[in-house]
């Protein structure tokens, strides 16, 4: 039994540098894989951030456009009347309304 233990210890001492080297390689491979996955995730997040920046800028432009429209509607009675006539079909007293028949085009 003692011989077996001595042979095993001798084998461990001879193989220790190899075992350490293999262990380090395994650890480095695992770290490399984790790094590659993180880099891939980071690239996807950067792409999503760019898309969101574009959407945000488009939303800001729409808000500015709507603010301009609101300002026009508040300050321009001609614009209000035009919209009331076109969008709501309103008429002034004394206006003559002509209703045209619909065509099947």
Residue pairs with C-beta under 8 A, 6 or more apart in sequence:
72 79
73 79
73 80
73 83
84 90
85 91
91 97
